[in-house]
Amino acid sequence: MADNFVATVATVYQQKLGKVLAASGIHVDDENAMYMYKAVEETIWPYDDRGGLIGEDVWEVDPAKAQISNLNPDDVITTQEADRLLRPLIKPLPSFDDVVLLRSQQ
């Protein structure tokens, strides 16, 4: 972490359609099937002086080491299912001015 960015390294799991993987040059058995794509990614998240996110740099560390496995259709999470599961966890952020500048305490 720094004054104006956060850097991370993470193992990321992504559901990807076979057609997407094939378009990237990855051999798949079925272009219409869904696959789990596991890879290590590094990210840099730069912020402005008020803590606002101003960009995102993401890169896969070593694509040759990515792991790809078939997903059972029953295990595929749709965007609608992800919305249903995640929406209760998403809370609005408080006002920057109220929290950092302590306006609500004046």
MIDOSE-1310 file (N, C-alpha, C; in nm, 2 decimals, decimal comma, always signed):
residues 106
madn	+0,08/-0,12/+0,00/+0,00/+0,00/+0,00/+0,09/+0,12/+0,00; +0,04/+0,23/-0,06/+0,12/+0,35/-0,07/+0,02/+0,47/-0,05; +0,07/+0,59/-0,06/-0,01/+0,71/-0,04/-0,12/+0,72/-0,15; -0,09/+0,68/-0,27/-0,19/+0,70/-0,38/-0,22/+0,58/-0,46
fvat	-0,19/+0,46/-0,41/-0,23/+0,34/-0,48/-0,23/+0,22/-0,38; -0,30/+0,11/-0,42/-0,30/-0,02/-0,35/-0,26/-0,12/-0,46; -0,16/-0,20/-0,42/-0,11/-0,31/-0,51/-0,15/-0,44/-0,45; -0,19/-0,54/-0,53/-0,23/-0,67/-0,48/-0,18/-0,78/-0,57
vatv	-0,17/-0,89/-0,52/-0,15/-1,02/-0,59/-0,25/-1,11/-0,54; -0,32/-1,18/-0,64/-0,43/-1,27/-0,60/-0,44/-1,38/-0,70; -0,49/-1,50/-0,64/-0,53/-1,61/-0,73/-0,67/-1,58/-0,76; -0,70/-1,57/-0,89/-0,84/-1,54/-0,94/-0,90/-1,65/-1,01
yqqk	-1,03/-1,68/-0,98/-1,11/-1,78/-1,05/-1,21/-1,71/-1,13; -1,22/-1,74/-1,25/-1,32/-1,68/-1,34/-1,39/-1,79/-1,42; -1,52/-1,78/-1,43/-1,60/-1,86/-1,52/-1,58/-1,80/-1,66; -1,54/-1,89/-1,76/-1,52/-1,84/-1,89/-1,58/-1,94/-1,99
lgkv	-1,65/-1,88/-2,09/-1,71/-1,96/-2,20/-1,59/-2,01/-2,29; -1,61/-2,14/-2,33/-1,51/-2,20/-2,42/-1,47/-2,11/-2,54; -1,57/-2,04/-2,60/-1,54/-1,96/-2,71/-1,44/-1,85/-2,68; -1,45/-1,80/-2,55/-1,36/-1,69/-2,51/-1,22/-1,74/-2,49
laas	-1,21/-1,86/-2,43/-1,08/-1,92/-2,42/-1,02/-1,95/-2,55; -1,10/-2,01/-2,64/-1,05/-2,05/-2,78/-1,00/-1,92/-2,85; -1,07/-1,81/-2,84/-1,03/-1,69/-2,90/-0,90/-1,64/-2,85; -0,86/-1,68/-2,73/-0,73/-1,64/-2,67/-0,62/-1,74/-2,70
gihv	-0,66/-1,84/-2,79/-0,56/-1,94/-2,83/-0,55/-2,06/-2,74; -0,64/-2,07/-2,64/-0,64/-2,19/-2,55/-0,73/-2,30/-2,61; -0,67/-2,42/-2,61/-0,75/-2,53/-2,66/-0,86/-2,57/-2,56; -0,98/-2,59/-2,60/-1,09/-2,64/-2,52/-1,16/-2,75/-2,60
dden	-1,22/-2,84/-2,52/-1,29/-2,95/-2,59/-1,43/-2,91/-2,64; -1,49/-2,81/-2,58/-1,62/-2,76/-2,62/-1,63/-2,61/-2,61; -1,64/-2,54/-2,72/-1,65/-2,40/-2,72/-1,77/-2,34/-2,66; -1,88/-2,43/-2,65/-2,00/-2,38/-2,59/-2,02/-2,41/-2,44
amym	-1,91/-2,48/-2,38/-1,92/-2,52/-2,24/-1,85/-2,40/-2,16; -1,88/-2,41/-2,03/-1,82/-2,31/-1,94/-1,70/-2,38/-1,87; -1,60/-2,30/-1,84/-1,48/-2,35/-1,78/-1,44/-2,26/-1,66; -1,37/-2,32/-1,57/-1,31/-2,24/-1,46/-1,17/-2,21/-1,50
ykav	-1,14/-2,08/-1,50/-1,00/-2,03/-1,53/-0,94/-1,98/-1,41; -0,83/-2,04/-1,36/-0,76/-2,00/-1,24/-0,62/-1,95/-1,28; -0,59/-1,83/-1,23/-0,46/-1,77/-1,26/-0,42/-1,67/-1,15; -0,30/-1,64/-1,15/-0,24/-1,54/-1,05/-0,24/-1,40/-1,13
eeti	-0,30/-1,30/-1,06/-0,30/-1,17/-1,12/-0,25/-1,07/-1,03; -0,18/-0,96/-1,08/-0,14/-0,85/-1,00/-0,22/-0,73/-1,04; -0,25/-0,65/-0,95/-0,33/-0,53/-0,98/-0,27/-0,40/-0,91; -0,29/-0,29/-0,97/-0,25/-0,16/-0,90/-0,38/-0,08/-0,92
wpyd	-0,43/-0,03/-0,80/-0,55/+0,06/-0,80/-0,50/+0,20/-0,76; -0,49/+0,29/-0,85/-0,45/+0,43/-0,81/-0,57/+0,51/-0,76; -0,54/+0,60/-0,67/-0,65/+0,68/-0,61/-0,61/+0,83/-0,61; -0,71/+0,92/-0,62/-0,68/+1,06/-0,61/-0,67/+1,10/-0,46
drgg	-0,64/+1,23/-0,44/-0,62/+1,28/-0,30/-0,74/+1,27/-0,21; -0,86/+1,25/-0,27/-0,98/+1,23/-0,19/-1,02/+1,09/-0,17; -0,93/+1,00/-0,22/-0,96/+0,85/-0,20/-1,04/+0,80/-0,31; -1,07/+0,87/-0,42/-1,15/+0,82/-0,53/-1,06/+0,74/-0,63
lige	-1,11/+0,62/-0,66/-1,04/+0,54/-0,76/-1,03/+0,60/-0,89; -0,91/+0,61/-0,95/-0,89/+0,68/-1,08/-0,84/+0,59/-1,19; -0,83/+0,46/-1,16/-0,78/+0,37/-1,26/-0,76/+0,23/-1,21; -0,72/+0,14/-1,29/-0,70/+0,00/-1,26/-0,61/-0,06/-1,36
dvwe	-0,50/-0,12/-1,31/-0,40/-0,19/-1,39/-0,40/-0,33/-1,35; -0,44/-0,43/-1,44/-0,44/-0,57/-1,40/-0,36/-0,65/-1,50; -0,28/-0,74/-1,46/-0,21/-0,82/-1,55/-0,20/-0,96/-1,49; -0,20/-1,06/-1,58/-0,18/-1,20/-1,54/-0,03/-1,22/-1,54
vdpa	+0,02/-1,27/-1,42/+0,16/-1,29/-1,40/+0,22/-1,39/-1,50; +0,17/-1,51/-1,51/+0,22/-1,61/-1,60/+0,11/-1,69/-1,66; +0,05/-1,64/-1,77/-0,06/-1,71/-1,84/-0,03/-1,86/-1,87; +0,09/-1,90/-1,89/+0,12/-2,04/-1,91/+0,09/-2,13/-1,79
kaqi	+0,08/-2,07/-1,67/+0,06/-2,15/-1,55/-0,09/-2,15/-1,52; -0,18/-2,09/-1,60/-0,32/-2,09/-1,57/-0,37/-2,23/-1,57; -0,47/-2,26/-1,48/-0,53/-2,39/-1,48/-0,68/-2,37/-1,53; -0,72/-2,47/-1,62/-0,85/-2,46/-1,68/-0,92/-2,59/-1,65
snln	-1,04/-2,59/-1,60/-1,12/-2,71/-1,58/-1,26/-2,69/-1,62; -1,32/-2,80/-1,67/-1,46/-2,79/-1,71/-1,55/-2,77/-1,59; -1,66/-2,69/-1,61/-1,76/-2,67/-1,51/-1,88/-2,75/-1,54; -1,93/-2,82/-1,44/-2,06/-2,88/-1,45/-2,17/-2,77/-1,47
pddv	-2,26/-2,79/-1,57/-2,36/-2,68/-1,59/-2,43/-2,64/-1,47; -2,45/-2,74/-1,37/-2,52/-2,70/-1,25/-2,44/-2,61/-1,16; -2,31/-2,61/-1,18/-2,22/-2,53/-1,09/-2,20/-2,39/-1,15; -2,24/-2,36/-1,27/-2,22/-2,23/-1,33/-2,31/-2,13/-1,26
ittq	-2,25/-2,01/-1,22/-2,33/-1,91/-1,16/-2,36/-1,80/-1,26; -2,49/-1,77/-1,28/-2,53/-1,67/-1,37/-2,52/-1,54/-1,31; -2,52/-1,43/-1,40/-2,51/-1,30/-1,35/-2,63/-1,27/-1,25; -2,75/-1,32/-1,28/-2,87/-1,30/-1,20/-2,85/-1,37/-1,06
eadr	-2,79/-1,49/-1,06/-2,76/-1,56/-0,93/-2,65/-1,48/-0,85; -2,55/-1,43/-0,92/-2,45/-1,35/-0,85/-2,51/-1,23/-0,79; -2,60/-1,16/-0,87/-2,67/-1,04/-0,82/-2,75/-1,08/-0,69; -2,82/-1,18/-0,69/-2,91/-1,22/-0,58/-2,82/-1,25/-0,46
llrp	-2,71/-1,32/-0,48/-2,62/-1,35/-0,36/-2,54/-1,24/-0,31; -2,50/-1,15/-0,40/-2,41/-1,04/-0,35/-2,48/-0,91/-0,32; -2,60/-0,88/-0,37/-2,66/-0,76/-0,35/-2,68/-0,73/-0,20; -2,71/-0,82/-0,11/-2,73/-0,79/+0,03/-2,60/-0,75/+0,10
likp	-2,48/-0,78/+0,04/-2,35/-0,75/+0,09/-2,31/-0,61/+0,05; -2,37/-0,55/-0,05/-2,32/-0,42/-0,10/-2,39/-0,31/-0,02; -2,31/-0,23/+0,04/-2,36/-0,12/+0,12/-2,30/+0,02/+0,06; -2,38/+0,12/+0,06/-2,33/+0,25/+0,01/-2,22/+0,30/+0,10
lpsf	-2,12/+0,36/+0,04/-2,01/+0,42/+0,12/-2,06/+0,56/+0,18; -2,01/+0,59/+0,30/-2,04/+0,72/+0,36/-1,98/+0,83/+0,28; -2,02/+0,95/+0,30/-1,97/+1,07/+0,24/-1,82/+1,09/+0,28; -1,74/+1,11/+0,19/-1,60/+1,14/+0,21/-1,59/+1,26/+0,31
ddvv	-1,66/+1,37/+0,28/-1,65/+1,49/+0,36/-1,70/+1,46/+0,51; -1,81/+1,38/+0,52/-1,86/+1,35/+0,66/-1,76/+1,27/+0,74; -1,69/+1,17/+0,67/-1,61/+1,08/+0,75/-1,47/+1,14/+0,76; -1,40/+1,18/+0,66/-1,27/+1,22/+0,66/-1,25/+1,37/+0,71
llrs	-1,34/+1,45/+0,67/-1,33/+1,59/+0,72/-1,41/+1,62/+0,84; -1,47/+1,51/+0,89/-1,55/+1,51/+1,02/-1,66/+1,62/+1,02; -1,72/+1,64/+0,90/-1,83/+1,74/+0,89/-1,95/+1,70/+0,98; -1,98/+1,57/+0,99/-2,10/+1,53/+1,07/-2,08/+1,55/+1,22
qq	-1,96/+1,57/+1,26/-1,93/+1,60/+1,41/-1,92/+1,74/+1,44; -1,94/+1,83/+1,35/-1,93/+1,98/+1,37/-2,06/+2,03/+1,42
